[in-house]
């Protein structure tokens, strides 16, 4: 196996080519997703994420370019490439009369997994659904259905797992359980590709992040390197006495007061050090009761890059 679980070169997709409603969804994009990584694929609605995932899953025909999954070209080796990938879709879609155990057995059969090699109950236990194995799917909660989607994607033991907004509408407790299981799968060697609108999840989980917008990859970098691109930091100072007005600290430093009377100072740390900031605070004779810092998050980076694009 090469160092990349997925390789995409000059991939294009145009819907309704040559017609008045022609739409170019992907513009000659190229991506390499390292084996064993948790890779984030982020972008606003309509950016092209779902089109890209559906092409990899064999649900949408590409207009041009090449895609290989686990070393298998999706055109030359479609069966092997599809067997190498499991997809957890956004949409919840089940036969409501099938219990989870039968859904998994049916899915395993579609992938040609021999009965002696099926792990249906083991997978249900792993996602916390063993006690619902024989319940009707229609009676499961939304969170349980999300977990069942993940279980279905794992029946053929794929080396690559794509999670398309897997925690949408899921409560905080269940979200943590799902991410703990994803980390466990990754530790066992599964390559994870994640799309999510919860940017704190991507920041916490992903080794590398690509951002797609209007069908173009606008950045593809290790997560920390991406966070370092925005030169912005926030200092939160709680003064011993409420300030009557907002002090002026000069250019490149933006000061404001929040509803609790805290002094919020935004500054570029690559240009101005924190000791210089504190010196300016002392020059204004502001006594400090407490102090905290807030680093730039992925949300700020995402907004800056997509707005510029």
C-alpha positions as CSV (number, residue, x, y, z in Angstrom):
1,X,0.0,0.0,0.0
2,X,1.3,3.5,-0.9
3,X,1.6,6.3,1.6
4,X,-1.8,7.7,0.3
5,X,-5.1,6.0,1.0
6,X,-6.8,8.2,-1.6
7,X,-5.3,9.9,-4.6
8,X,-7.3,12.4,-6.7
9,X,-5.8,14.1,-9.8
10,X,-7.5,16.8,-11.9
11,X,-11.0,15.6,-10.9
12,X,-13.8,17.4,-12.7
13,X,-17.6,17.2,-12.5
14,X,-20.0,19.2,-14.6
15,X,-23.8,18.6,-14.3
16,X,-25.9,19.1,-17.4
17,X,-23.0,19.9,-19.7
18,X,-23.9,22.0,-22.8
19,X,-27.3,22.9,-21.4
20,X,-28.6,26.2,-20.2
21,X,-28.5,25.0,-16.6
22,X,-24.9,23.6,-16.8
23,X,-23.2,23.7,-13.5
24,X,-19.5,22.9,-12.8
25,X,-19.3,21.3,-9.4
26,X,-15.6,20.4,-9.3
27,X,-12.8,22.3,-11.1
28,X,-9.8,20.1,-11.8
29,X,-9.1,19.4,-8.1
30,X,-6.2,17.2,-6.8
31,X,-5.9,15.7,-3.3
32,X,-3.7,13.2,-1.6
33,X,-5.1,11.7,1.6
34,X,-2.4,10.0,3.7
35,X,-2.9,6.4,4.9
36,X,-3.8,6.2,8.5
37,X,-4.8,9.8,8.9
38,X,-8.0,11.6,10.0
39,X,-8.5,14.0,7.1
40,X,-10.9,16.9,7.2
41,X,-12.8,18.0,4.1
42,X,-14.5,21.3,4.9
43,X,-16.4,23.9,2.9
44,X,-19.7,25.8,2.9
45,X,-22.9,24.3,1.5
46,X,-22.7,23.8,-2.2
47,X,-18.9,23.8,-2.3
48,X,-18.6,20.4,-3.9
49,X,-18.0,18.1,-0.9
50,X,-20.9,15.8,-1.5
51,X,-20.1,15.6,-5.2
52,X,-16.6,14.5,-4.4
53,X,-17.7,11.9,-1.9
54,X,-20.3,10.5,-4.2
55,X,-17.8,10.1,-7.0
56,X,-15.5,8.2,-4.6
57,X,-18.4,6.0,-3.5
58,X,-19.4,5.3,-7.2
59,X,-22.7,7.1,-7.0
60,X,-21.8,9.9,-9.4
61,X,-19.9,9.7,-12.6
62,X,-17.0,12.1,-12.9
63,X,-16.5,14.3,-16.0
64,X,-12.7,14.0,-16.0
65,X,-9.6,13.2,-14.0
66,X,-8.5,10.2,-11.9
67,X,-9.4,8.8,-8.5
68,X,-7.8,5.8,-6.8
69,X,-8.8,4.4,-3.4
70,X,-6.4,2.1,-1.6
71,X,-4.4,1.8,-4.8
72,X,-7.5,0.9,-7.0
73,X,-8.5,3.2,-9.8
74,X,-12.3,3.7,-9.6
75,X,-12.6,3.2,-13.4
76,X,-10.2,0.3,-13.9
77,X,-11.1,-1.6,-10.7
78,X,-14.5,-0.4,-9.6
79,X,-15.3,-3.4,-7.4
80,X,-12.1,-3.3,-5.5
81,X,-12.2,0.5,-5.0
82,X,-15.7,0.4,-3.7
83,X,-14.9,-2.6,-1.4
84,X,-12.1,-0.4,0.0
85,X,-14.4,2.4,1.2
86,X,-17.2,2.7,3.6
87,X,-19.5,5.8,3.5
88,X,-21.6,7.1,6.3
89,X,-24.0,9.5,4.5
90,X,-25.7,12.6,5.7
91,X,-29.2,11.4,5.0
92,X,-30.8,8.8,7.3
93,X,-32.2,6.1,5.0
94,X,-33.4,2.7,6.1
95,X,-36.0,0.0,5.5
96,X,-38.1,0.8,8.6
97,X,-39.2,-2.8,9.0
98,X,-35.7,-4.3,9.1
99,X,-34.1,-4.7,12.5
100,X,-30.5,-3.5,12.8
101,X,-29.0,-7.1,12.7
102,X,-30.8,-7.8,9.4
103,X,-29.8,-4.5,7.9
104,X,-26.1,-5.4,8.6
105,X,-26.5,-8.9,7.3
106,X,-28.1,-7.6,4.1
107,X,-25.4,-5.0,3.7
108,X,-22.7,-7.6,4.2
109,X,-24.3,-9.9,1.6
110,X,-24.3,-7.0,-0.9
111,X,-20.5,-6.7,-0.4
112,X,-20.1,-10.5,-0.8
113,X,-18.9,-11.1,2.8
114,X,-19.2,-14.8,3.5
115,X,-21.5,-15.7,6.4
116,X,-18.6,-17.2,8.3
117,X,-16.8,-13.8,8.2
118,X,-19.6,-11.5,9.1
119,X,-19.3,-9.5,12.3
120,X,-22.8,-8.0,12.6
121,X,-23.3,-8.4,16.3
122,X,-19.7,-7.4,17.0
123,X,-20.2,-4.2,15.1
124,X,-23.5,-3.4,16.8
125,X,-21.8,-3.9,20.2
126,X,-19.0,-1.5,19.1
127,X,-21.5,1.3,18.2
128,X,-23.7,0.6,21.3
129,X,-26.7,-1.0,19.5
130,X,-26.4,-4.6,20.7
131,X,-29.5,-4.3,22.8
132,X,-31.4,-3.0,19.8
133,X,-30.3,-5.7,17.4
134,X,-33.8,-7.1,16.9
135,X,-35.9,-3.9,17.3
136,X,-37.6,-2.3,14.3
137,X,-35.4,0.4,12.8
138,X,-38.3,2.8,12.7
139,X,-38.4,2.7,16.5
140,X,-34.8,3.8,17.0
141,X,-34.0,7.4,18.0
142,X,-32.2,9.7,15.6
143,X,-28.9,9.2,17.3
144,X,-29.3,5.4,17.2
145,X,-30.0,5.6,13.5
146,X,-26.8,7.6,13.0
147,X,-24.9,4.9,14.8
148,X,-26.6,2.3,12.6
149,X,-25.4,4.1,9.5
150,X,-21.9,3.9,10.8
151,X,-22.3,0.2,11.5
152,X,-23.6,-0.5,8.0
153,X,-20.5,1.3,6.5
154,X,-18.2,-1.1,8.5
155,X,-19.7,-4.5,7.6
156,X,-17.0,-5.2,4.9
157,X,-14.1,-3.9,7.1
158,X,-13.1,-1.1,4.7
159,X,-9.6,0.4,5.2
160,X,-11.1,3.9,4.3
161,X,-14.1,5.3,6.1
162,X,-15.9,8.5,4.9
163,X,-18.0,10.3,7.4
164,X,-20.3,12.9,5.8
165,X,-21.7,15.1,8.6
166,X,-22.0,12.1,10.9
167,X,-23.0,14.1,14.0
168,X,-25.6,16.4,12.5
169,X,-28.5,16.6,14.9
170,X,-26.7,14.4,17.5
171,X,-26.6,15.4,21.2
172,X,-23.3,16.2,22.9
173,X,-23.0,12.9,24.8
174,X,-23.6,10.7,21.7
175,X,-21.3,12.9,19.7
176,X,-18.5,12.2,22.1
177,X,-19.2,8.5,22.0
178,X,-19.1,8.5,18.2
179,X,-15.8,10.4,18.1
180,X,-14.2,8.0,20.7
181,X,-15.2,5.1,18.4
182,X,-13.8,7.0,15.3
183,X,-10.5,7.5,17.2
184,X,-10.4,3.8,18.1
185,X,-10.9,2.8,14.4
186,X,-8.2,5.2,13.4
187,X,-5.8,3.8,16.0
188,X,-6.5,0.4,14.5
189,X,-5.3,1.7,11.1
190,X,-8.5,2.9,9.4
191,X,-8.1,6.1,7.3
192,X,-10.9,8.5,8.2
193,X,-12.2,11.3,5.9
194,X,-14.5,13.7,7.7
195,X,-16.8,16.4,6.6
196,X,-18.5,18.5,9.3
197,X,-20.0,21.9,10.0
198,X,-18.8,21.6,13.6
199,X,-15.4,23.2,13.1
200,X,-14.3,22.5,16.7
201,X,-14.6,18.8,15.8
202,X,-12.3,19.1,12.8
203,X,-9.8,21.1,14.8
204,X,-9.8,18.5,17.6
205,X,-9.7,15.4,15.4
206,X,-8.1,16.0,12.1
207,X,-4.4,15.7,11.3
208,X,-4.8,17.5,8.0
209,X,-7.6,19.7,6.5
210,X,-8.5,20.7,3.0
211,X,-11.0,23.5,2.4
212,X,-13.1,23.4,-0.8
213,X,-15.1,26.3,-2.1
214,X,-16.9,26.8,-5.4
215,X,-15.5,23.5,-6.6
216,X,-11.8,24.5,-5.9
217,X,-9.4,23.3,-3.2
218,X,-8.4,26.6,-1.6
219,X,-6.0,25.1,1.0
220,X,-4.7,21.7,2.1
221,X,-2.5,21.8,5.1
222,X,-1.7,20.1,8.4
223,X,-4.3,21.4,11.0
224,X,-1.8,23.3,13.1
225,X,-0.2,24.9,10.1
226,X,-3.6,26.0,9.0
227,X,-4.4,27.6,12.3
228,X,-1.0,29.4,12.3
229,X,-2.0,31.2,9.1
230,X,-4.1,33.8,10.8
231,X,-2.1,36.2,12.9
232,X,-4.6,36.9,15.6
233,X,-4.8,36.4,19.3
234,X,-7.2,37.7,22.0
235,X,-6.2,38.8,25.5
236,X,-9.1,38.9,28.1
237,X,-8.3,41.2,31.1
238,X,-10.6,41.5,34.1
239,X,-9.8,44.8,35.8
240,X,-10.1,45.3,39.5
241,X,-12.4,48.3,38.8
242,X,-14.9,48.7,36.1
243,X,-13.6,50.9,33.3
244,X,-15.5,54.0,32.3
245,X,-14.2,54.0,28.8
246,X,-12.3,51.9,26.3
247,X,-8.6,52.7,26.3
248,X,-6.8,53.3,23.1
249,X,-3.6,51.3,22.6
250,X,-2.5,52.4,19.2
251,X,-2.5,50.8,15.7
252,X,-2.9,47.1,15.2
253,X,-4.5,46.7,18.6
254,X,-8.3,46.5,18.9
255,X,-9.7,47.0,22.4
256,X,-13.3,46.6,23.5
257,X,-15.4,45.9,26.7
258,X,-17.7,42.9,27.0
259,X,-21.0,42.8,28.9
260,X,-19.1,41.7,32.1
261,X,-16.7,44.6,32.0
262,X,-13.8,42.5,30.8
263,X,-11.3,44.3,28.6
264,X,-11.0,42.4,25.3
265,X,-7.7,43.1,23.4
266,X,-7.2,41.6,19.9
267,X,-3.7,41.9,18.5
268,X,-1.3,40.2,16.0
269,X,1.1,38.1,18.1
270,X,3.7,37.8,15.3
271,X,4.1,41.6,15.4
272,X,3.4,42.5,19.0
273,X,4.4,40.5,22.1
274,X,2.1,40.0,25.1
275,X,4.5,41.9,27.4
276,X,4.2,44.9,25.2
277,X,0.4,44.7,25.5
278,X,0.6,44.4,29.3
279,X,3.0,47.4,29.4
280,X,0.4,49.5,27.5
281,X,-2.3,48.3,29.9
282,X,-0.2,49.5,32.9
283,X,0.5,52.8,31.1
284,X,-3.3,53.4,31.3
285,X,-3.1,52.6,35.1
286,X,-5.4,49.6,34.8
287,X,-5.1,47.2,37.7
288,X,-5.5,43.6,36.6
289,X,-7.6,41.1,38.6
290,X,-7.4,38.3,36.2
291,X,-6.0,37.6,32.7
292,X,-6.6,34.9,30.0
293,X,-5.7,34.3,26.4
294,X,-7.7,33.0,23.5
295,X,-6.1,31.4,20.5
296,X,-7.3,31.7,16.9
297,X,-9.7,28.9,16.1
298,X,-10.4,27.0,12.9
299,X,-13.7,29.0,12.5
300,X,-11.8,32.3,12.0
301,X,-9.4,30.6,9.5
302,X,-12.3,29.0,7.6
303,X,-14.2,32.3,7.4
304,X,-11.2,34.2,6.3
305,X,-10.2,31.8,3.5
306,X,-13.7,31.2,2.2
307,X,-14.6,34.9,2.2
308,X,-11.4,35.7,0.3
309,X,-12.1,32.9,-2.2
